[in-house]
């Protein structure tokens, strides 16, 4: 359905309720105009959408423009998406943020055509918001602009570009993402790139090398993400680096490393995992037990049976699960 142009709205052609609402949009009181917008949105009448667009573009009160940006998320038409993109340049920060949020709520891939045209805007906030909206749409034509945006001077734009490529899961993005994961100056971008590599095949040597390098990153958040992604890939070369990561200074990294070792299914990692059953951090003891259940090494049964006396009920539950898995496999 096509949204009529704003000039097509005539009060005498509308029902009395709609006409009264539109008249309230001309009230001197911004609060009255804002409530009128909400009432118009409740009517769900597409004939009135141009009034919402006009309020977003032209109302002098930022609180009214903000409300218009919010309600327009429910109307996916070229005119409304274009208006939301234009609102990313609003003079009021809250309006810009509301418009950016509404763009992430779009569902129609056709909206991607409009968003794509804003990805190369001179303003970094606009570029980032457009990419974020494209990520949610899984819009295939966003691949090239997102790939180009990996070299953007603004880290927030690079971060959103990584998100787009991670969702699209195009193998042509793996090498650029791997480079970003190890060399980008921004911690959040490196972490996001590491996570985005989770769709790679376990045999991809470039990706595996980048993840192993990220496992030694100076930022623990990147190391944590690297351990997580290595577990997803079940990379056969990751065992020794993941075992080394069990001694990381941050328990978050150690937890993801032990979980990843369980996912790899490499039984030779079982002794190193079993050693964590007596760790002072209960979450690590629990993860160690669960990982041992995945590894199914009968030689870890004595350590697991001893861990049945653990003071933490969650650890004891994990130990019982592991024992059932190992004993069931043996049977």
Phi, psi and omega in degrees: 000137183265132177288127179292154179291159182299324181292345181280352181278124177229126184302324183286349179263358183257161175292160185303321181296314180295319180297321179294321179296316180296324179296326179293338177291348178259005181295150180290338183271119181298326179296321177295317180295322181294316178295325178299321177299316180296319179293322177296318180297322180296331179291336181052041179259113184296338179294340183262356182301321178304331178293323177293318178298317180297321179295320180294321184279327195237343185296136182286342184266124181299327180293330177286316178298321179298315180296321179297320179297324179291311186288336182288349176299337182276355185239102182263090174227158182305319183294320182287321179294319178298320179294320178295320177296319178296327181290347175294347178254010181303152180288343182259129184298320181295323177294317179300317181295319179296319178296317179297320179295317180297326179293333178282349182263003178290146183239338185276118179305335178298335178293339180297332179297318179290312182301321182302328181289349181255357185294334182255022179297147181299334184274122182303319180301320180293315180300315181295316181295320179296318179294322179297319177295321179294324178301314182294332182278345186052048186275112186303323181289357178278353186300307184298311178296326178292320178298318178296323183288349176298339180260011182298147182287342182260125184298324180297326178288317178299321180299315179292326177296320177300318179299318178299312183292326178296323179285325182288332176055045176267124184299338179293346180269351188297313182295314177298322178293321178297321178294320180294322182298333184252342188239348182295145183284343185261129182299316182296323179292316179299316181297315180297319179296320178299315179294324181293339180285001183294349178267002182287154172289147183297342182272359182285106185294323181295315180294314181300317179298319180295320180292321178293325176294318180295336178292348177247015182300154179290338180262127183296331179297324178288319179297319178300314180294323179297317178298319179299313183292322177298324177294319178299319183281342184053044183294127184292335181272003187270352188304302185298316177298324179290323175297319177298325181290346176294344177259014181300151180294338183252128182296332179298321179290317180299320180298313180293328180292317180292323177296318179296322179298323175295322181291330181294333181073014181275106185298334181294347178275352187301316180301319180293324178289317182299330180297338181279354180295344179249014181295154181289336179272118186296325179299325178290321178297319179296314180296324178297317179298314180296321178295321178295327176295325177287324182285331174056046178264113181301335182292346178268000182300316179301316180295322179291319180296324177293326181288352175297344179267007182303145182286345182263122181298327178293324177293315180299321178297316179297322179296316179298320177298315181297317180298318179297319180295315184289313181292326177293321179294322180292323180291000000 
